[in-house]
């Protein structure tokens, strides 16, 4: 009897420790009504989807078991046909992917060319302006040099006229 009392006390003590551990894991506040409604809605939906996936798996296994003899009988025809269909699908997919890649690269090239041609008039106009400025500056310097030479020539002529008189 004493053993039973000790076992009962031990059980109560263990149960209290487990209860405290569970309380430490659980959040302090209760879930909101929307969270509870979400769980209540999604739990049966998840179970239903799990059951449907199991049924689909079972149907696939049964279908494969029924169709295996047919596949074995017609395998000399089915294997080359499957290879041919697989290669045809791979060819179409590859063709589409390469065509899409080529089209995108041509589009990128066309956009780059269009941007380059749109910028060209600005560059040409800037070059024209710089050339006109350079020509005007060169003309200005030429005119200054001509005036300087003419002034020195006049000084030399005036100096030579004074020396001869």
C-alpha positions in Angstrom: 0.0 0.0 0.0 2.9 2.3 0.8 4.4 1.5 -2.5 1.2 2.6 -4.2 1.2 5.9 -2.3 4.8 6.5 -3.3 4.0 5.6 -6.9 1.0 8.0 -6.9 3.1 10.8 -5.4 5.8 10.2 -8.0 3.2 10.2 -10.8 1.7 13.5 -9.5 5.2 15.0 -9.3 6.1 13.9 -12.8 2.8 15.1 -14.1 3.4 18.5 -12.5 6.9 18.8 -14.1 5.5 17.9 -17.5 2.7 20.4 -17.1 5.2 23.1 -16.2 7.4 22.2 -19.2 4.4 22.3 -21.5 3.3 25.7 -20.1 6.8 27.0 -20.8 6.6 26.0 -24.4 3.1 27.4 -25.1 2.7 31.2 -25.6 1.2 33.2 -22.7 -1.7 34.5 -24.7 -4.4 32.5 -26.5 -4.6 32.4 -30.3 -6.9 35.0 -31.8 -10.3 34.0 -33.3 -9.0 34.4 -36.9 -6.0 32.1 -36.1 -8.3 29.5 -34.6 -10.7 29.8 -37.6 -7.7 29.4 -40.0 -6.5 26.2 -38.2 -10.1 24.9 -38.1 -10.5 25.4 -41.8 -7.1 24.3 -43.0 -6.8 21.1 -40.9 -9.7 19.3 -42.6 -8.6 20.6 -46.0 -5.1 19.3 -45.5 -6.5 15.9 -44.4 -8.7 15.8 -47.5 -5.8 16.6 -49.8 -3.7 13.9 -48.1 -6.5 11.3 -48.6 -6.9 12.4 -52.3 -3.1 12.0 -52.9 -3.2 8.5 -51.4 -6.1 7.6 -53.6 -4.2 8.9 -56.7 -1.2 6.9 -55.7 -3.2 3.8 -55.3 -5.0 4.3 -58.7 -1.6 4.9 -60.3 -0.2 1.6 -58.9 -3.3 -0.3 -60.0 -3.3 1.3 -63.4 0.4 0.4 -63.9 -0.2 -3.2 -62.8 -3.1 -3.5 -65.3 -1.1 -1.8 -68.1 2.2 -3.7 -67.7 1.2 -6.7 -69.8 0.0 -4.4 -72.5 3.3 -2.5 -72.4 5.2 -5.8 -72.6 3.3 -7.0 -75.6 3.6 -3.8 -77.5 7.1 -2.8 -76.3 8.7 -3.3 -79.7 6.4 -0.6 -81.1 6.1 1.5 -78.0 9.8 2.0 -77.2 10.7 3.4 -80.6 7.5 5.5 -80.6 8.3 6.9 -77.2 11.8 7.7 -78.2 10.6 9.4 -81.4 8.0 11.4 -79.5 10.6 12.4 -76.8 13.1 13.5 -79.4 10.4 15.5 -81.3 9.4 17.2 -78.1 13.0 18.0 -77.2 13.6 19.3 -80.8 10.5 21.6 -80.6 11.5 22.9 -77.1 15.1 23.4 -78.2 14.0 25.2 -81.4 11.7 27.5 -79.4 14.4 28.2 -76.8 17.0 29.0 -79.5 14.5 31.1 -81.4 13.5 33.1 -78.3 17.2 33.6 -77.5 17.9 34.8 -81.0 14.9 37.1 -81.0 15.9 38.6 -77.7 19.5 39.2 -78.8 18.3 40.9 -82.0 15.9 43.0 -80.0 18.8 44.0 -77.7 21.0 44.8 -80.7 18.2 46.9 -82.3 17.7 48.8 -79.0 21.4 49.5 -78.8 21.6 50.7 -82.4 18.6 52.9 -81.9 20.1 54.5 -78.9 23.4 55.0 -80.7 21.6 56.7 -83.6 19.6 58.9 -81.3 22.8 60.0 -79.6 24.7 60.6 -82.9 23.2 64.0 -83.7 24.2 65.2 -80.3 27.8 64.1 -80.9 27.9 65.5 -84.4 26.4 68.8 -83.2 29.0 69.0 -80.4 31.8 68.2 -82.8 30.5 70.9 -85.3 30.4 73.4 -82.5 33.9 72.6 -81.3 35.3 72.8 -84.8 33.6 76.2 -85.4 35.0 77.4 -82.0 38.5 76.2 -83.0 38.2 77.8 -86.4 37.1 81.1 -84.9 39.9 81.0 -82.3 42.5 80.1 -85.0 41.1 83.0 -87.1 41.4 85.3 -84.1 45.0 84.3 -83.4 45.8 84.7 -87.1 44.4 88.1 -87.1 46.3 89.1 -84.0 49.5 87.7 -85.4 48.9 89.6 -88.7 48.3 92.9 -86.7 51.5 92.2 -84.7 53.6 91.6 -87.9 52.0 94.6 -89.6 52.8 96.8 -86.5 56.5 95.6 -86.5 56.7 96.2 -90.2 55.4 99.7 -89.7 57.9 100.2 -86.9 60.7 98.9 -89.0 59.7 101.1 -91.9 59.4 104.1 -89.6 62.8 103.3 -88.0 64.4 102.9 -91.4 62.9 106.2 -92.6 64.4 108.0 -89.6 67.8 106.4 -90.2 67.9 107.5 -93.8 67.0 111.1 -93.1 
